[in-house]
Amino acid sequence: IGKCNNEYNKYNDSQIHINGSFSSKITTIFNLKKYIVSHNDNTILVDASNNDVDIILDNNHTYYGRKYIVKHIKGDYKVIIKTSSLIDGKNNHILNNQWDIMELQSNGKEWYII
């Protein structure tokens, strides 16, 4: 465990502080028509070269606060982000073009684009 920077903490009331970089899982999807996001995922890179790709978000109440990043990295087909609940009031959202990106967060009932 590293040293605590008291000057930093004096002005910041958050519960976690990271003084430096951190790592999270990156999953690359290719040659799939559908991918079901799991609790092990964080960043999902999608190659949509061969077909539209459905990215399925669970809406389990244990996903409260969970964040995912989905990025369309290749291809002319669409990346369609779906859930059984809502994402910003819609059943799905589409990343139409290469390099489109979406960050989502759950309140345990619905997903929100951040």
N, C-alpha and C positions, 0 to 999 in steps of 0.2 A: 504494500500500500504506500502510495506516494505522500509527500508532504502536503499539508493543507495551506493554501494561500489565504490567510485571514483577511487581507484587504479585499480580495475578490469576493469572499463569502459575506463580508459586511454589507455589500450592496446587492447581493443576489440571494433570493429566498427560495430557489428551487431545491428539489430533493436530491438531485444528482448533479455532480459537476465533473466534467471531463477536461482535464488540462492536457490536451494533446489529441492525437488521432485515435480512432477506434475502427474496428472492422465489423462488417455484417455480411451475411451470405448473399451471393449473387448466383441466380439460376438462369441459364440460357435455354430457351425453348426453341426447338427447330424440328421440322418434320412431324409436327403434331397438329391436330385440328382442335384439341381441347386440352387444357391444363387446369387441374383443380389445385388452387393455392392451399398450402398447408401452414401450420403454425411454425414450421421450420424455415419458411421463406422470408425474404426481406425485399431484395431487389430482383425483379424478373425482367430479363431482356428477351424480347420476342422477335424471332426471325419469321416473317410472314411472306416468304418467297414463293411458297407453293400453294397456299390457300389461306382463307380467313382463319384466324386463330381465336377461339373462345378462351378467355381467362375467367375462371369461375371462383368467386369469393364466397366463402362460407359466411353465415351470419350468426354463428354460435355466440351466445352471450359471454363466453369466456374470451372472446376476441376484443373485449372492451379496451379501448385505447390503442389497439394494435395498428401499426402503419405498414403499408406496402407501397413500393414504387414499381410501376410498370412502364417499360420503355419499348417502343417499336423501333428495332434496330436495322431491319432489312426487309426488302420486298415491297411489292405493289399492292398486296392484299391488306385487309383490315385486321386490327387487333380489337376484339370486342370484349369489354370487361363487363361481366354479368354477375348478378346475385339474386337470391330469392326474395330479398327485401328491396331496398332502394339505394341508389347512389345519387345524392343531391336531388332527390325527388323523381328519378327515372329508374327504370328496370335495368338499363345498361348504358354504357358510354363507349364511344368508338374512338380509337386512335387510327386516323385515316392514312397518315403519312409517316414515312421513315423519319425518325428522330422525335416524333411526338412522345410526350411523357405525361404520366399522371401519378400523383401521390395521393393515396387514400388513407383515411383513418376511420375506425369503427367506434361507435358509442355503445356497442353491444346489441344494438337493434338495427341500425342502418349504417351505411358508409357515406363518408363525406370527402369531397375533393379538397385537398389542402393546398 
